[in-house]
Amino acid sequence: MAGGDDFYSRDRPDNPELAEDRPRGGGPEDRPHSGHHVWIWWLVVAAVILILFFIFI
């Protein structure tokens, strides 16, 4: 049996690292743009206003 580094490096290519198969990260341009988050925030604001209105009336 081969000893040390020879056992693992025998069948490996010169550059054993794999190429990147997909980009990492991604910015806002990569995300699908929808208006759902805007409507959610409007609903949250309206609910807070209504709750405050009924508390202080």
CHARMM-style PDB file with segment names, atoms N, HN, CA, C and O in Angstrom:
ATOM      1  N   MET     1       0.842  -1.190   0.000  1.00  0.00      PROA
ATOM      2  CA  MET     1       0.000   0.000   0.000  1.00  0.00      PROA
ATOM      3  C   MET     1       0.882   1.247   0.000  1.00  0.00      PROA
ATOM      4  O   MET     1       1.898   1.304   0.693  1.00  0.00      PROA
ATOM      5  N   ALA     2       0.481   2.233  -0.781  1.00  0.00      PROA
ATOM      6  HN  ALA     2      -0.345   2.187  -1.344  1.00  0.00      PROA
ATOM      7  CA  ALA     2       1.251   3.463  -0.865  1.00  0.00      PROA
ATOM      8  C   ALA     2       1.082   4.257   0.419  1.00  0.00      PROA
ATOM      9  O   ALA     2       0.017   4.228   1.035  1.00  0.00      PROA
ATOM     10  N   GLY     3       2.094   4.943   0.808  1.00  0.00      PROA
ATOM     11  HN  GLY     3       2.959   4.966   0.307  1.00  0.00      PROA
ATOM     12  CA  GLY     3       2.028   5.684   2.056  1.00  0.00      PROA
ATOM     13  C   GLY     3       2.007   7.182   1.842  1.00  0.00      PROA
ATOM     14  O   GLY     3       2.490   7.687   0.828  1.00  0.00      PROA
ATOM     15  N   GLY     4       1.446   7.880   2.800  1.00  0.00      PROA
ATOM     16  HN  GLY     4       1.053   7.469   3.623  1.00  0.00      PROA
ATOM     17  CA  GLY     4       1.486   9.334   2.811  1.00  0.00      PROA
ATOM     18  C   GLY     4       0.651   9.986   1.731  1.00  0.00      PROA
ATOM     19  O   GLY     4      -0.467   9.564   1.434  1.00  0.00      PROA
ATOM     20  N   ASP     5       1.227  11.030   1.151  1.00  0.00      PROA
ATOM     21  HN  ASP     5       2.135  11.372   1.392  1.00  0.00      PROA
ATOM     22  CA  ASP     5       0.516  11.827   0.148  1.00  0.00      PROA
ATOM     23  C   ASP     5       0.381  11.096  -1.185  1.00  0.00      PROA
ATOM     24  O   ASP     5      -0.507  11.421  -1.974  1.00  0.00      PROA
ATOM     25  N   ASP     6       1.215  10.148  -1.443  1.00  0.00      PROA
ATOM     26  HN  ASP     6       1.936   9.884  -0.803  1.00  0.00      PROA
ATOM     27  CA  ASP     6       1.192   9.449  -2.729  1.00  0.00      PROA
ATOM     28  C   ASP     6      -0.136   8.712  -2.944  1.00  0.00      PROA
ATOM     29  O   ASP     6      -0.620   8.635  -4.073  1.00  0.00      PROA
ATOM     30  N   PHE     7      -0.719   8.180  -1.888  1.00  0.00      PROA
ATOM     31  HN  PHE     7      -0.326   8.243  -0.971  1.00  0.00      PROA
ATOM     32  CA  PHE     7      -1.966   7.428  -2.022  1.00  0.00      PROA
ATOM     33  C   PHE     7      -3.097   8.315  -2.533  1.00  0.00      PROA
ATOM     34  O   PHE     7      -3.874   7.896  -3.391  1.00  0.00      PROA
ATOM     35  N   TYR     8      -3.195   9.537  -2.012  1.00  0.00      PROA
ATOM     36  HN  TYR     8      -2.564   9.878  -1.314  1.00  0.00      PROA
ATOM     37  CA  TYR     8      -4.300  10.414  -2.380  1.00  0.00      PROA
ATOM     38  C   TYR     8      -4.015  11.248  -3.620  1.00  0.00      PROA
ATOM     39  O   TYR     8      -4.953  11.644  -4.313  1.00  0.00      PROA
ATOM     40  N   SER     9      -2.787  11.518  -3.913  1.00  0.00      PROA
ATOM     41  HN  SER     9      -2.026  11.196  -3.350  1.00  0.00      PROA
ATOM     42  CA  SER     9      -2.475  12.397  -5.044  1.00  0.00      PROA
ATOM     43  C   SER     9      -2.214  11.632  -6.332  1.00  0.00      PROA
ATOM     44  O   SER     9      -2.035  12.253  -7.380  1.00  0.00      PROA
ATOM     45  N   ARG    10      -2.185  10.339  -6.292  1.00  0.00      PROA
ATOM     46  HN  ARG    10      -2.330   9.834  -5.441  1.00  0.00      PROA
ATOM     47  CA  ARG    10      -1.829   9.547  -7.464  1.00  0.00      PROA
ATOM     48  C   ARG    10      -2.805   9.749  -8.620  1.00  0.00      PROA
ATOM     49  O   ARG    10      -2.372   9.958  -9.753  1.00  0.00      PROA
ATOM     50  N   ASP    11      -4.106   9.691  -8.363  1.00  0.00      PROA
ATOM     51  HN  ASP    11      -4.458   9.521  -7.443  1.00  0.00      PROA
ATOM     52  CA  ASP    11      -5.101   9.787  -9.437  1.00  0.00      PROA
ATOM     53  C   ASP    11      -5.742  11.165  -9.562  1.00  0.00      PROA
ATOM     54  O   ASP    11      -6.705  11.331 -10.311  1.00  0.00      PROA
ATOM     55  N   ARG    12      -5.236  12.125  -8.860  1.00  0.00      PROA
ATOM     56  HN  ARG    12      -4.454  11.990  -8.252  1.00  0.00      PROA
ATOM     57  CA  ARG    12      -5.837  13.463  -8.910  1.00  0.00      PROA
ATOM     58  C   ARG    12      -5.241  14.290 -10.033  1.00  0.00      PROA
ATOM     59  O   ARG    12      -4.064  14.135 -10.360  1.00  0.00      PROA
ATOM     60  N   PRO    13      -6.041  15.169 -10.630  1.00  0.00      PROA
ATOM     61  CA  PRO    13      -5.490  16.056 -11.666  1.00  0.00      PROA
ATOM     62  C   PRO    13      -4.579  17.109 -11.041  1.00  0.00      PROA
ATOM     63  O   PRO    13      -4.517  17.249  -9.820  1.00  0.00      PROA
ATOM     64  N   ASP    14      -3.874  17.847 -11.900  1.00  0.00      PROA
ATOM     65  HN  ASP    14      -3.925  17.733 -12.892  1.00  0.00      PROA
ATOM     66  CA  ASP    14      -2.961  18.875 -11.406  1.00  0.00      PROA
ATOM     67  C   ASP    14      -3.699  19.966 -10.645  1.00  0.00      PROA
ATOM     68  O   ASP    14      -3.206  20.469  -9.636  1.00  0.00      PROA
ATOM     69  N   ASN    15      -4.896  20.334 -11.137  1.00  0.00      PROA
ATOM     70  HN  ASN    15      -5.297  19.925 -11.957  1.00  0.00      PROA
ATOM     71  CA  ASN    15      -5.710  21.353 -10.476  1.00  0.00      PROA
ATOM     72  C   ASN    15      -7.011  20.692 -10.018  1.00  0.00      PROA
ATOM     73  O   ASN    15      -7.976  20.671 -10.782  1.00  0.00      PROA
ATOM     74  N   PRO    16      -7.068  20.155  -8.801  1.00  0.00      PROA
ATOM     75  CA  PRO    16      -8.220  19.357  -8.382  1.00  0.00      PROA
ATOM     76  C   PRO    16      -9.454  20.158  -7.990  1.00  0.00      PROA
ATOM     77  O   PRO    16     -10.493  19.566  -7.701  1.00  0.00      PROA
ATOM     78  N   GLU    17      -9.373  21.481  -7.971  1.00  0.00      PROA
ATOM     79  HN  GLU    17      -8.528  21.962  -8.206  1.00  0.00      PROA
ATOM     80  CA  GLU    17     -10.536  22.278  -7.570  1.00  0.00      PROA
ATOM     81  C   GLU    17     -11.553  22.320  -8.697  1.00  0.00      PROA
ATOM     82  O   GLU    17     -11.195  22.444  -9.868  1.00  0.00      PROA
ATOM     83  N   LEU    18     -12.826  22.215  -8.334  1.00  0.00      PROA
ATOM     84  HN  LEU    18     -13.117  22.114  -7.382  1.00  0.00      PROA
ATOM     85  CA  LEU    18     -13.892  22.272  -9.329  1.00  0.00      PROA
ATOM     86  C   LEU    18     -14.172  23.714  -9.723  1.00  0.00      PROA
ATOM     87  O   LEU    18     -14.051  24.636  -8.916  1.00  0.00      PROA
ATOM     88  N   ALA    19     -14.544  23.882 -10.965  1.00  0.00      PROA
ATOM     89  HN  ALA    19     -14.642  23.133 -11.621  1.00  0.00      PROA
ATOM     90  CA  ALA    19     -14.926  25.221 -11.415  1.00  0.00      PROA
ATOM     91  C   ALA    19     -16.266  25.598 -10.794  1.00  0.00      PROA
ATOM     92  O   ALA    19     -17.089  24.731 -10.498  1.00  0.00      PROA
ATOM     93  N   GLU    20     -16.476  26.881 -10.603  1.00  0.00      PROA
ATOM     94  HN  GLU    20     -15.808  27.585 -10.843  1.00  0.00      PROA
ATOM     95  CA  GLU    20     -17.730  27.361 -10.019  1.00  0.00      PROA
ATOM     96  C   GLU    20     -18.865  27.093 -10.999  1.00  0.00      PROA
ATOM     97  O   GLU    20     -18.819  27.539 -12.146  1.00  0.00      PROA
ATOM     98  N   ASP    21     -19.883  26.365 -10.550  1.00  0.00      PROA
ATOM     99  HN  ASP    21     -19.921  26.002  -9.619  1.00  0.00      PROA
ATOM    100  CA  ASP    21     -20.969  26.001 -11.456  1.00  0.00      PROA
ATOM    101  C   ASP    21     -22.128  26.989 -11.426  1.00  0.00      PROA
ATOM    102  O   ASP    21     -23.018  26.923 -12.275  1.00  0.00      PROA
ATOM    103  N   ARG    22     -22.128  27.899 -10.464  1.00  0.00      PROA
ATOM    104  HN  ARG    22     -21.405  27.953  -9.775  1.00  0.00      PROA
ATOM    105  CA  ARG    22     -23.185  28.899 -10.410  1.00  0.00      PROA
ATOM    106  C   ARG    22     -22.639  30.137  -9.711  1.00  0.00      PROA
ATOM    107  O   ARG    22     -21.775  30.019  -8.843  1.00  0.00      PROA
ATOM    108  N   PRO    23     -23.117  31.302 -10.065  1.00  0.00      PROA
ATOM    109  CA  PRO    23     -22.619  32.513  -9.413  1.00  0.00      PROA
ATOM    110  C   PRO    23     -23.091  32.581  -7.957  1.00  0.00      PROA
ATOM    111  O   PRO    23     -24.189  32.131  -7.632  1.00  0.00      PROA
ATOM    112  N   ARG    24     -22.279  33.130  -7.116  1.00  0.00      PROA
ATOM    113  HN  ARG    24     -21.387  33.497  -7.381  1.00  0.00      PROA
ATOM    114  CA  ARG    24     -22.642  33.283  -5.712  1.00  0.00      PROA
ATOM    115  C   ARG    24     -23.235  34.654  -5.473  1.00  0.00      PROA
ATOM    116  O   ARG    24     -22.965  35.605  -6.206  1.00  0.00      PROA
ATOM    117  N   GLY    25     -24.047  34.736  -4.434  1.00  0.00      PROA
ATOM    118  HN  GLY    25     -24.266  33.963  -3.839  1.00  0.00      PROA
ATOM    119  CA  GLY    25     -24.604  36.026  -4.051  1.00  0.00      PROA
ATOM    120  C   GLY    25     -25.756  36.399  -4.945  1.00  0.00      PROA
ATOM    121  O   GLY    25     -26.786  35.725  -4.964  1.00  0.00      PROA
ATOM    122  N   GLY    26     -25.589  37.439  -5.663  1.00  0.00      PROA
ATOM    123  HN  GLY    26     -24.752  37.987  -5.648  1.00  0.00      PROA
ATOM    124  CA  GLY    26     -26.653  37.939  -6.506  1.00  0.00      PROA
ATOM    125  C   GLY    26     -27.190  39.227  -5.915  1.00  0.00      PROA
ATOM    126  O   GLY    26     -27.324  39.355  -4.698  1.00  0.00      PROA
ATOM    127  N   GLY    27     -27.483  40.136  -6.741  1.00  0.00      PROA
ATOM    128  HN  GLY    27     -27.374  40.033  -7.730  1.00  0.00      PROA
ATOM    129  CA  GLY    27     -27.980  41.415  -6.269  1.00  0.00      PROA
ATOM    130  C   GLY    27     -29.471  41.544  -6.478  1.00  0.00      PROA
ATOM    131  O   GLY    27     -30.150  40.577  -6.822  1.00  0.00      PROA
ATOM    132  N   PRO    28     -29.968  42.731  -6.271  1.00  0.00      PROA
ATOM    133  CA  PRO    28     -31.404  42.945  -6.427  1.00  0.00      PROA
ATOM    134  C   PRO    28     -31.888  42.706  -7.859  1.00  0.00      PROA
ATOM    135  O   PRO    28     -33.062  42.410  -8.079  1.00  0.00      PROA
ATOM    136  N   GLU    29     -30.997  42.833  -8.812  1.00  0.00      PROA
ATOM    137  HN  GLU    29     -30.043  43.073  -8.634  1.00  0.00      PROA
ATOM    138  CA  GLU    29     -31.412  42.612 -10.196  1.00  0.00      PROA
ATOM    139  C   GLU    29     -31.661  41.140 -10.480  1.00  0.00      PROA
ATOM    140  O   GLU    29     -32.318  40.807 -11.467  1.00  0.00      PROA
ATOM    141  N   ASP    30     -31.148  40.251  -9.631  1.00  0.00      PROA
ATOM    142  HN  ASP    30     -30.615  40.521  -8.829  1.00  0.00      PROA
ATOM    143  CA  ASP    30     -31.338  38.817  -9.839  1.00  0.00      PROA
ATOM    144  C   ASP    30     -32.635  38.293  -9.229  1.00  0.00      PROA
ATOM    145  O   ASP    30     -33.108  37.222  -9.609  1.00  0.00      PROA
ATOM    146  N   ARG    31     -33.211  39.036  -8.288  1.00  0.00      PROA
ATOM    147  HN  ARG    31     -32.826  39.906  -7.980  1.00  0.00      PROA
ATOM    148  CA  ARG    31     -34.443  38.592  -7.646  1.00  0.00      PROA
ATOM    149  C   ARG    31     -35.645  38.958  -8.506  1.00  0.00      PROA
ATOM    150  O   ARG    31     -35.652  40.011  -9.143  1.00  0.00      PROA
ATOM    151  N   PRO    32     -36.657  38.103  -8.530  1.00  0.00      PROA
ATOM    152  CA  PRO    32     -37.863  38.481  -9.267  1.00  0.00      PROA
ATOM    153  C   PRO    32     -38.534  39.666  -8.586  1.00  0.00      PROA
ATOM    154  O   PRO    32     -38.713  39.677  -7.368  1.00  0.00      PROA
ATOM    155  N   HSD    33     -38.898  40.646  -9.370  1.00  0.00      PROA
ATOM    156  HN  HSD    33     -38.753  40.637 -10.359  1.00  0.00      PROA
ATOM    157  CA  HSD    33     -39.479  41.877  -8.822  1.00  0.00      PROA
ATOM    158  C   HSD    33     -40.994  41.770  -8.818  1.00  0.00      PROA
ATOM    159  O   HSD    33     -41.625  41.560  -9.855  1.00  0.00      PROA
ATOM    160  N   SER    34     -41.554  41.916  -7.648  1.00  0.00      PROA
ATOM    161  HN  SER    34     -41.042  42.087  -6.806  1.00  0.00      PROA
ATOM    162  CA  SER    34     -43.009  41.922  -7.553  1.00  0.00      PROA
ATOM    163  C   SER    34     -43.425  42.983  -6.556  1.00  0.00      PROA
ATOM    164  O   SER    34     -42.628  43.395  -5.714  1.00  0.00      PROA
ATOM    165  N   GLY    35     -44.659  43.427  -6.646  1.00  0.00      PROA
ATOM    166  HN  GLY    35     -45.307  43.092  -7.331  1.00  0.00      PROA
ATOM    167  CA  GLY    35     -45.166  44.461  -5.758  1.00  0.00      PROA
ATOM    168  C   GLY    35     -45.766  43.913  -4.484  1.00  0.00      PROA
ATOM    169  O   GLY    35     -46.390  44.663  -3.733  1.00  0.00      PROA
ATOM    170  N   HSD    36     -45.599  42.634  -4.218  1.00  0.00      PROA
ATOM    171  HN  HSD    36     -45.092  42.025  -4.828  1.00  0.00      PROA
ATOM    172  CA  HSD    36     -46.234  42.034  -3.035  1.00  0.00      PROA
ATOM    173  C   HSD    36     -45.700  42.634  -1.746  1.00  0.00      PROA
ATOM    174  O   HSD    36     -46.466  42.867  -0.811  1.00  0.00      PROA
ATOM    175  N   HSD    37     -44.404  42.886  -1.680  1.00  0.00      PROA
ATOM    176  HN  HSD    37     -43.782  42.696  -2.440  1.00  0.00      PROA
ATOM    177  CA  HSD    37     -43.856  43.423  -0.442  1.00  0.00      PROA
ATOM    178  C   HSD    37     -44.373  44.821  -0.167  1.00  0.00      PROA
ATOM    179  O   HSD    37     -44.497  45.213   0.994  1.00  0.00      PROA
ATOM    180  N   VAL    38     -44.675  45.578  -1.204  1.00  0.00      PROA
ATOM    181  HN  VAL    38     -44.573  45.260  -2.147  1.00  0.00      PROA
ATOM    182  CA  VAL    38     -45.215  46.926  -1.014  1.00  0.00      PROA
ATOM    183  C   VAL    38     -46.607  46.839  -0.403  1.00  0.00      PROA
ATOM    184  O   VAL    38     -46.925  47.592   0.518  1.00  0.00      PROA
ATOM    185  N   TRP    39     -47.436  45.937  -0.901  1.00  0.00      PROA
ATOM    186  HN  TRP    39     -47.178  45.326  -1.650  1.00  0.00      PROA
ATOM    187  CA  TRP    39     -48.794  45.789  -0.360  1.00  0.00      PROA
ATOM    188  C   TRP    39     -48.766  45.284   1.067  1.00  0.00      PROA
ATOM    189  O   TRP    39     -49.602  45.681   1.878  1.00  0.00      PROA
ATOM    190  N   ILE    40     -47.836  44.430   1.383  1.00  0.00      PROA
ATOM    191  HN  ILE    40     -47.157  44.107   0.724  1.00  0.00      PROA
ATOM    192  CA  ILE    40     -47.726  43.931   2.757  1.00  0.00      PROA
ATOM    193  C   ILE    40     -47.402  45.076   3.710  1.00  0.00      PROA
ATOM    194  O   ILE    40     -47.996  45.177   4.783  1.00  0.00      PROA
ATOM    195  N   TRP    41     -46.466  45.936   3.326  1.00  0.00      PROA
ATOM    196  HN  TRP    41     -45.983  45.854   2.454  1.00  0.00      PROA
ATOM    197  CA  TRP    41     -46.132  47.070   4.195  1.00  0.00      PROA
ATOM    198  C   TRP    41     -47.290  48.044   4.318  1.00  0.00      PROA
ATOM    199  O   TRP    41     -47.497  48.609   5.392  1.00  0.00      PROA
ATOM    200  N   TRP    42     -48.055  48.260   3.248  1.00  0.00      PROA
ATOM    201  HN  TRP    42     -47.887  47.801   2.376  1.00  0.00      PROA
ATOM    202  CA  TRP    42     -49.229  49.133   3.351  1.00  0.00      PROA
ATOM    203  C   TRP    42     -50.271  48.541   4.292  1.00  0.00      PROA
ATOM    204  O   TRP    42     -50.903  49.275   5.053  1.00  0.00      PROA
ATOM    205  N   LEU    43     -50.456  47.241   4.251  1.00  0.00      PROA
ATOM    206  HN  LEU    43     -49.943  46.646   3.633  1.00  0.00      PROA
ATOM    207  CA  LEU    43     -51.397  46.598   5.163  1.00  0.00      PROA
ATOM    208  C   LEU    43     -50.925  46.696   6.616  1.00  0.00      PROA
ATOM    209  O   LEU    43     -51.740  46.904   7.515  1.00  0.00      PROA
ATOM    210  N   VAL    44     -49.632  46.548   6.852  1.00  0.00      PROA
ATOM    211  HN  VAL    44     -48.970  46.379   6.122  1.00  0.00      PROA
ATOM    212  CA  VAL    44     -49.090  46.680   8.207  1.00  0.00      PROA
ATOM    213  C   VAL    44     -49.297  48.094   8.723  1.00  0.00      PROA
ATOM    214  O   VAL    44     -49.704  48.283   9.869  1.00  0.00      PROA
ATOM    215  N   VAL    45     -49.023  49.081   7.896  1.00  0.00      PROA
ATOM    216  HN  VAL    45     -48.692  48.928   6.964  1.00  0.00      PROA
ATOM    217  CA  VAL    45     -49.200  50.473   8.308  1.00  0.00      PROA
ATOM    218  C   VAL    45     -50.673  50.761   8.590  1.00  0.00      PROA
ATOM    219  O   VAL    45     -50.992  51.412   9.585  1.00  0.00      PROA
ATOM    220  N   ALA    46     -51.570  50.289   7.734  1.00  0.00      PROA
ATOM    221  HN  ALA    46     -51.311  49.760   6.926  1.00  0.00      PROA
ATOM    222  CA  ALA    46     -53.005  50.511   7.945  1.00  0.00      PROA
ATOM    223  C   ALA    46     -53.470  49.828   9.233  1.00  0.00      PROA
ATOM    224  O   ALA    46     -54.270  50.399   9.974  1.00  0.00      PROA
ATOM    225  N   ALA    47     -52.990  48.633   9.507  1.00  0.00      PROA
ATOM    226  HN  ALA    47     -52.341  48.168   8.905  1.00  0.00      PROA
ATOM    227  CA  ALA    47     -53.381  47.933  10.734  1.00  0.00      PROA
ATOM    228  C   ALA    47     -52.888  48.680  11.965  1.00  0.00      PROA
ATOM    229  O   ALA    47     -53.623  48.795  12.945  1.00  0.00      PROA
ATOM    230  N   VAL    48     -51.673  49.184  11.937  1.00  0.00      PROA
ATOM    231  HN  VAL    48     -51.076  49.091  11.140  1.00  0.00      PROA
ATOM    232  CA  VAL    48     -51.142  49.946  13.073  1.00  0.00      PROA
ATOM    233  C   VAL    48     -51.947  51.217  13.282  1.00  0.00      PROA
ATOM    234  O   VAL    48     -52.257  51.569  14.419  1.00  0.00      PROA
ATOM    235  N   ILE    49     -52.285  51.902  12.217  1.00  0.00      PROA
ATOM    236  HN  ILE    49     -52.032  51.616  11.293  1.00  0.00      PROA
ATOM    237  CA  ILE    49     -53.084  53.129  12.339  1.00  0.00      PROA
ATOM    238  C   ILE    49     -54.455  52.814  12.931  1.00  0.00      PROA
ATOM    239  O   ILE    49     -54.928  53.538  13.806  1.00  0.00      PROA
ATOM    240  N   LEU    50     -55.093  51.751  12.468  1.00  0.00      PROA
ATOM    241  HN  LEU    50     -54.709  51.162  11.757  1.00  0.00      PROA
ATOM    242  CA  LEU    50     -56.403  51.384  13.010  1.00  0.00      PROA
ATOM    243  C   LEU    50     -56.306  50.989  14.485  1.00  0.00      PROA
ATOM    244  O   LEU    50     -57.161  51.370  15.285  1.00  0.00      PROA
ATOM    245  N   ILE    51     -55.296  50.246  14.841  1.00  0.00      PROA
ATOM    246  HN  ILE    51     -54.601  49.936  14.191  1.00  0.00      PROA
ATOM    247  CA  ILE    51     -55.132  49.850  16.246  1.00  0.00      PROA
ATOM    248  C   ILE    51     -54.914  51.078  17.123  1.00  0.00      PROA
ATOM    249  O   ILE    51     -55.530  51.202  18.182  1.00  0.00      PROA
ATOM    250  N   LEU    52     -54.048  51.979  16.692  1.00  0.00      PROA
ATOM    251  HN  LEU    52     -53.548  51.879  15.832  1.00  0.00      PROA
ATOM    252  CA  LEU    52     -53.821  53.205  17.458  1.00  0.00      PROA
ATOM    253  C   LEU    52     -55.074  54.064  17.520  1.00  0.00      PROA
ATOM    254  O   LEU    52     -55.348  54.685  18.547  1.00  0.00      PROA
ATOM    255  N   PHE    53     -55.832  54.105  16.441  1.00  0.00      PROA
ATOM    256  HN  PHE    53     -55.609  53.601  15.607  1.00  0.00      PROA
ATOM    257  CA  PHE    53     -57.063  54.893  16.413  1.00  0.00      PROA
ATOM    258  C   PHE    53     -58.061  54.362  17.447  1.00  0.00      PROA
ATOM    259  O   PHE    53     -58.670  55.148  18.172  1.00  0.00      PROA
ATOM    260  N   PHE    54     -58.232  53.058  17.524  1.00  0.00      PROA
ATOM    261  HN  PHE    54     -57.737  52.419  16.935  1.00  0.00      PROA
ATOM    262  CA  PHE    54     -59.184  52.480  18.461  1.00  0.00      PROA
ATOM    263  C   PHE    54     -58.683  52.522  19.905  1.00  0.00      PROA
ATOM    264  O   PHE    54     -59.491  52.521  20.834  1.00  0.00      PROA
ATOM    265  N   ILE    55     -57.373  52.557  20.106  1.00  0.00      PROA
ATOM    266  HN  ILE    55     -56.717  52.557  19.351  1.00  0.00      PROA
ATOM    267  CA  ILE    55     -56.841  52.677  21.469  1.00  0.00      PROA
ATOM    268  C   ILE    55     -57.049  54.082  22.013  1.00  0.00      PROA
ATOM    269  O   ILE    55     -57.429  54.241  23.173  1.00  0.00      PROA
ATOM    270  N   PHE    56     -56.808  55.093  21.206  1.00  0.00      PROA
ATOM    271  HN  PHE    56     -56.499  54.964  20.264  1.00  0.00      PROA
ATOM    272  CA  PHE    56     -56.830  56.466  21.679  1.00  0.00      PROA
ATOM    273  C   PHE    56     -58.133  57.205  21.401  1.00  0.00      PROA
ATOM    274  O   PHE    56     -58.195  58.411  21.641  1.00  0.00      PROA
ATOM    275  N   ILE    57     -59.152  56.559  20.918  1.00  0.00      PROA
ATOM    276  HN  ILE    57     -59.102  55.580  20.723  1.00  0.00      PROA
ATOM    277  CA  ILE    57     -60.414  57.245  20.644  1.00  0.00      PROA
ATOM    278  C   ILE    57     -61.240  57.424  21.893  1.00  0.00      PROA
ATOM    279  OT1 ILE    57     -62.334  57.985  21.835  1.00  0.00      PROA
TER     280      ILE     57
END
